[in-house]
Amino acid sequence: MIIELISIGDELLIGQVVNTNAAWMAEELNRNGFRVHQMTVVADTREHILKGLEEAGNRADLVLVTGGLGPTKDDITKLTLCEFFRTKLIFNEDAFRDIETLFARRGYAVTELNRKQAELPEACISLPNRMGTARGMWLEKERGTKEKEKESGIPHPASGTFIFLPGVPFELKDMFTREVLPRLRERFTPGTVYHKTILTQGIGESFLAEILREWEDRLPANIRLAYLPQPGIVRLRLTATGSHDDHPEELVSAEAEKLRRLIPDLIFGYDDDTLEGVTGQLLKEMGKTLSVAESCTGGYLSHLITSVPGSSEYFKGSVVAYDNRVKEKFLHVTSEALEQHGAVSEQVVKEMALGIRKKFHTDYAVATSGIAGPSGGTPEKPVGTAWIAVASPTGILANHYLFGDNRERNIRRTALQALNLLRNLIRSFTPLGNT
């Protein structure tokens, strides 16, 4: 079954509004066994709407359209779809009663524009809107002949189902959940689509792909792998399709287990896990505490840690020591280390970690120092250079990284790398040397 989504609205095309409706519908359809094959955004014009409907109708069995159903003159979807489906608008008494009831509940009078929202295509099945005034519309049409298309100049839709929904997000979600999904389940037989996302940190997409090449080549035919990189993290999404008898969840779980054995140190979680959440859970389970000293990350690492509910159980606090005098005064970094090696160095970042751990009396401490950019780099220490140290009850570890030339990405990658370094250290229980 081929499904397409069409979103109508100039506000989407100029970037004024992010198209969250399409993403939400695709996720819900996928969750219910319906796979979306294409999404399209078209302008608020008759020509673009007609062309979008024609092209989607020629490809898809089901087309879901959102937007353009409001009461104002720029909302032209109903008139255009009447032209496309060779039908006309008629006054719907049930729809008008719902509008009157809604307005009375809110203490408003029904205007002529609102009354026009009760005009619906004669050929449609009307879908109630419990959250607003624009009704949804379900239409079905068989493909017309080329002769009829030539006579009218209007493309005739392919055989299939077309569902038109309001673009206001909370109205769309309620209508889709209450009215559309039950009808889709009744009308169509959904397959099974199962996803599992494996979350990795510490290696780039191309290097990871090389490691996984042989495993990927051996994947079953009904399982697809997608690489979804973002700064500091690469997500691996496994998708299995088929019928319930194919047991896609078991197949995906078996492949995920093979991955876990293949790259155990790179995987930090699954699906909706976060690195800060996973690391925090480890600290909580072990009853350990954490403090942080930040330079190049400027408080972002602390922000990630404290974004986790319950982080107060293990996180004691942090110092953002941007200036060297702050490093000396609050973290007891020695002037000798700063003068001889510079702020971005193994010696200084180690002293920062040891200093914050002692000041806050915590089990673990993390320190970051680097050159986020875009300026400040040297041939010896280019932009993107970062040093991260983790101090523990058994010792201290410091690692050097070179990330890139984008300031925002460098900050995030440094923070995520610091969390993963801490996570692996907590898991390993390996003594690191003298503190």
C-alpha positions in Angstrom: 0.0 0.0 0.0 1.4 3.3 -1.1 0.7 6.3 1.1 1.6 10.0 0.5 1.2 13.1 2.6 0.5 16.6 1.1 0.9 19.7 3.2 -0.7 22.9 1.9 0.6 26.3 3.0 2.9 29.1 1.9 4.0 29.5 5.6 5.7 26.1 5.3 7.5 26.9 2.1 8.9 30.2 3.3 10.2 28.6 6.6 7.8 30.6 8.8 6.3 27.4 10.2 8.0 24.0 10.6 6.0 21.2 9.1 5.4 19.2 12.3 2.0 17.9 11.1 3.6 15.7 8.5 6.2 14.3 10.8 3.6 13.5 13.5 1.2 11.8 11.0 4.0 9.7 9.5 5.0 8.5 12.9 1.4 7.6 13.9 0.9 5.8 10.6 4.1 3.9 11.0 3.2 3.0 14.5 0.0 1.5 13.1 1.6 -0.5 10.3 1.1 2.0 7.5 4.3 3.1 5.7 4.5 6.6 4.2 6.3 6.7 0.8 6.4 10.4 0.1 5.7 13.9 1.6 5.0 17.0 -0.5 4.5 20.6 0.4 2.6 22.8 -2.0 1.7 26.5 -2.2 -1.7 28.0 -1.4 -2.6 28.2 -5.1 -5.2 26.4 -7.2 -2.5 25.3 -9.8 -0.1 23.8 -7.2 -2.9 22.1 -5.2 -4.3 20.5 -8.4 -0.9 19.3 -9.5 -0.1 17.9 -6.1 -3.3 16.0 -6.0 -2.9 14.7 -9.5 0.7 13.5 -9.0 0.0 11.9 -5.6 -3.2 10.3 -6.9 -1.4 8.7 -9.8 1.1 7.1 -7.4 -0.6 6.4 -4.1 -3.5 4.3 -2.8 -4.0 6.7 0.1 -3.3 10.5 0.1 -3.7 12.6 3.3 -3.8 16.3 2.8 -3.5 19.0 5.6 -4.1 22.7 5.5 -6.1 25.3 3.8 -9.5 24.6 5.4 -10.0 27.8 7.4 -12.7 30.4 6.9 -10.6 33.1 5.2 -10.2 33.9 1.5 -6.7 32.4 1.3 -8.0 29.0 2.4 -8.9 27.6 -1.0 -8.5 23.8 -0.5 -12.3 23.0 -0.5 -13.0 24.9 -3.7 -10.0 23.3 -5.4 -10.8 19.8 -4.4 -14.4 20.3 -5.7 -12.9 21.2 -9.0 -10.5 18.2 -8.9 -13.2 15.7 -7.8 -15.9 17.2 -10.1 -18.3 17.9 -7.2 -19.8 20.9 -5.5 -20.1 22.5 -2.1 -23.3 22.0 -0.2 -24.5 23.2 3.2 -24.0 20.6 5.9 -26.5 21.0 8.7 -24.6 18.7 11.1 -21.4 20.6 10.6 -23.2 23.9 11.2 -24.8 22.7 14.4 -21.4 21.7 15.7 -20.0 25.2 14.8 -22.9 26.9 16.6 -22.4 24.7 19.7 -18.7 25.4 19.8 -19.2 29.1 19.4 -21.9 29.2 22.1 -19.7 27.4 24.5 -17.0 30.0 23.9 -19.4 32.9 24.0 -19.0 34.0 20.4 -21.5 34.8 17.6 -21.3 32.8 14.4 -20.2 35.0 11.5 -20.9 34.5 7.8 -17.3 33.3 7.3 -17.8 30.7 10.0 -21.1 29.6 8.4 -19.3 29.0 5.1 -17.1 26.4 7.0 -20.3 24.2 7.1 -20.2 24.0 3.3 -18.6 20.7 2.3 -18.1 18.8 -1.0 -21.2 16.9 -1.8 -19.2 13.7 -2.6 -17.3 13.6 0.7 -17.8 11.7 3.9 -17.6 14.4 6.6 -15.2 13.9 9.6 -16.3 15.7 12.8 -13.9 18.2 14.3 -14.3 18.3 18.1 -11.6 20.9 18.6 -12.5 23.5 15.9 -14.7 24.5 13.0 -13.1 22.9 10.0 -14.4 19.5 9.2 -12.3 16.8 7.7 -13.3 15.2 4.4 -12.9 11.7 3.1 -13.3 11.2 -0.7 -12.7 8.3 -3.0 -12.5 8.4 -6.8 -11.7 6.2 -9.7 -9.3 7.2 -12.4 -11.0 9.1 -15.2 -10.4 8.7 -18.9 -7.9 10.8 -20.9 -10.8 12.0 -23.0 -12.6 13.5 -20.0 -9.4 15.1 -18.8 -8.9 16.8 -22.2 -12.5 18.0 -22.3 -12.4 19.7 -18.9 -8.7 20.6 -18.7 -8.7 19.3 -15.2 -6.6 16.2 -14.2 -8.8 13.3 -13.0 -7.7 11.6 -9.8 -6.4 8.1 -9.7 -8.4 5.4 -8.0 -7.8 5.7 -4.3 -8.7 7.4 -1.0 -8.1 11.1 -0.3 -8.5 12.5 3.2 -8.4 16.2 3.8 -7.6 17.4 7.4 -7.3 20.8 9.1 -3.8 22.2 9.5 -4.1 23.4 13.1 -2.0 20.8 14.9 -4.2 20.1 17.9 -7.3 19.8 15.6 -5.4 17.6 13.2 -4.2 15.2 16.0 -7.6 14.8 17.6 -9.3 14.2 14.3 -6.7 11.8 13.0 -6.7 9.8 16.2 -10.5 9.7 16.6 -11.8 9.6 13.1 -9.1 8.7 10.6 -7.1 5.8 12.1 -10.2 3.7 13.1 -11.5 4.0 9.5 -8.1 3.2 8.0 -7.8 0.1 10.1 -11.3 -1.0 9.0 -10.8 -0.2 5.4 -7.2 -1.4 4.9 -5.1 -4.2 6.2 -2.0 -2.7 7.7 1.3 -4.6 7.7 3.8 -4.6 10.4 6.6 -2.0 10.6 9.0 -2.4 13.5 11.8 0.0 14.2 14.7 -0.2 16.7 17.3 2.6 17.0 20.7 1.8 18.3 22.5 4.9 19.7 26.3 5.2 19.3 28.9 7.7 20.3 32.6 8.0 19.8 33.1 7.4 16.0 32.0 9.1 12.8 29.4 7.7 10.3 31.9 6.6 7.6 34.2 4.8 10.1 31.3 3.1 11.7 29.9 2.0 8.3 33.3 0.4 7.5 33.2 -1.6 10.8 29.6 -2.7 10.1 30.0 -3.5 6.4 30.0 -7.3 6.6 27.3 -7.4 9.2 25.1 -5.0 7.1 25.7 -7.2 4.0 24.2 -10.2 5.9 21.0 -8.5 7.0 17.8 -10.3 6.1 16.0 -9.0 3.0 13.1 -7.5 5.0 15.4 -5.5 7.4 16.8 -2.1 6.3 19.6 -0.1 8.1 19.7 3.7 8.1 22.6 5.8 9.4 21.3 8.9 11.1 24.2 11.1 12.2 24.1 14.2 14.3 26.9 16.1 16.1 28.6 13.7 18.5 26.2 10.8 17.9 25.3 8.3 15.1 21.9 6.6 15.4 21.5 3.2 13.6 17.8 2.5 12.8 16.8 -1.0 12.0 13.4 -1.3 10.2 11.7 -4.6 9.6 8.6 -4.8 7.4 6.2 -7.7 6.7 3.3 -9.5 8.3 2.9 -10.4 11.9 3.8 -14.0 11.0 7.3 -12.8 10.0 8.0 -11.9 13.7 9.8 -8.6 12.7 10.5 -7.7 16.4 12.4 -10.9 17.0 14.4 -10.5 13.8 15.4 -6.9 14.7 16.2 -7.8 18.3 18.5 -10.6 17.0 20.4 -8.2 14.7 20.6 -5.6 17.5 22.2 -8.2 19.7 24.8 -8.9 17.0 25.5 -5.2 16.9 25.9 -5.1 20.7 28.6 -7.8 20.5 30.3 -6.2 17.5 30.6 -2.6 18.9 29.9 -2.9 22.7 32.0 0.2 23.6 30.2 2.5 21.1 26.6 1.7 22.0 25.2 3.7 24.8 21.5 3.2 24.5 18.4 2.5 22.4 15.5 4.3 20.9 14.7 7.3 23.1 17.6 7.0 25.5 20.0 10.0 25.9 23.6 9.9 26.8 23.0 12.2 29.8 20.1 10.0 30.9 22.0 6.8 30.6 25.1 8.2 32.4 22.9 9.7 35.1 21.2 6.3 35.7 24.6 4.6 36.2 25.5 7.2 38.8 22.2 6.8 40.5 22.3 3.0 40.6 25.8 3.1 42.1 25.0 5.9 44.5 27.9 8.0 43.2 28.1 11.8 42.8 29.4 14.1 40.1 30.8 17.6 39.7 31.9 19.4 36.5 34.5 22.1 35.6 33.8 23.6 32.2 35.8 26.0 30.0 35.1 25.5 26.2 31.6 24.0 26.8 30.6 27.1 28.7 27.9 25.4 30.9 26.4 23.2 28.2 27.6 20.0 29.8 26.0 21.0 33.1 22.8 21.8 31.1 22.7 18.3 29.6 23.2 16.7 33.0 20.6 18.8 34.8 18.0 18.3 32.0 17.5 14.8 33.4 14.7 14.6 36.0 16.2 13.5 39.3 19.7 14.6 38.5 20.0 16.3 41.8 20.5 12.9 43.4 24.0 12.6 41.9 25.0 16.0 40.4 26.4 18.4 43.0 27.3 21.4 40.8 29.8 23.0 38.4 32.1 25.9 37.8 32.3 27.5 34.4 36.0 28.6 34.4 36.4 30.5 31.2 39.1 32.9 32.4 42.4 31.5 33.6 42.2 33.5 36.8 38.9 31.7 37.6 40.7 28.4 36.9 43.5 29.4 39.4 41.2 30.8 42.1 38.3 28.4 42.2 39.8 25.2 40.8 43.4 25.6 42.0 45.0 25.2 38.6 48.6 26.1 39.0 50.0 29.1 37.2 53.0 26.9 36.1 50.7 24.6 34.2 48.9 27.5 32.5 52.1 29.2 31.6 54.0 26.1 30.4 51.2 24.3 28.6 48.4 26.7 28.1 44.7 26.4 29.1 44.0 23.8 26.4 46.3 21.1 27.6 46.3 17.7 29.3 48.0 19.2 32.4 45.4 22.0 32.9 42.3 19.9 32.2 43.5 17.3 34.7 44.1 19.9 37.4 40.6 21.3 36.6 39.0 17.9 37.2 41.0 17.2 40.4 40.2 20.7 41.7 36.4 20.5 41.2 36.3 17.0 42.6 38.0 18.2 45.8 36.0 21.4 46.1 32.6 19.6 45.7 33.6 16.4 47.5 32.2 14.1 44.7 33.1 10.6 43.5 33.6 11.7 39.9 34.5 14.9 38.2 34.6 15.9 34.5 36.5 18.8 33.1 36.6 20.3 29.6 38.9 22.7 27.9 39.3 23.5 24.2 39.1 25.9 21.3 35.5 26.0 20.1 36.1 28.6 17.4 35.7 30.1 15.0 38.8 32.0 16.0 41.6 31.4 18.6 43.3 28.4 16.9 47.0 28.0 16.2 49.0 25.6 14.1 49.7 23.6 17.2 46.2 23.8 18.6 43.7 24.4 15.8 40.0 25.2 16.2 38.2 22.1 17.3 41.0 21.0 19.7 39.6 19.7 23.0 40.9 18.1 26.1 38.5 16.2 28.4 39.5 14.8 31.8 37.6 12.5 34.2 38.7 12.1 37.8 37.5 9.2 39.9 38.2 7.6 43.3 40.9 5.5 41.6 42.7 8.0 39.4 42.3 10.4 36.5 42.1 10.0 32.7 42.5 12.8 30.1 41.9 12.4 26.3 42.6 14.7 23.4 40.2 15.3 20.5 40.1 17.3 17.3 36.5 17.9 16.2 36.1 20.5 13.5 35.7 24.2 12.8 32.0 24.8 13.8 31.6 26.4 17.2 28.1 25.0 18.0 29.0 21.5 16.9 32.3 21.6 18.8 30.6 22.5 22.0 28.0 19.7 21.7 30.5 17.1 20.6 32.8 17.9 23.5 30.0 17.7 26.0 28.8 14.4 24.6 32.3 12.9 24.4 32.8 13.9 28.1 29.6 12.1 29.1 30.6 9.0 27.2 34.1 9.0 28.7 32.5 9.2 32.1 30.0 6.5 31.2 32.6 4.1 30.0 34.8 4.8 33.1 31.9 4.1 35.5 31.2 0.8 33.6 34.8 -0.4 33.6 35.8 0.2 37.2 39.4 0.3 35.9 41.9 2.1 38.2 43.4 5.0 36.3 46.5 5.9 38.4 47.4 8.2 41.2 45.2 11.2 42.1 
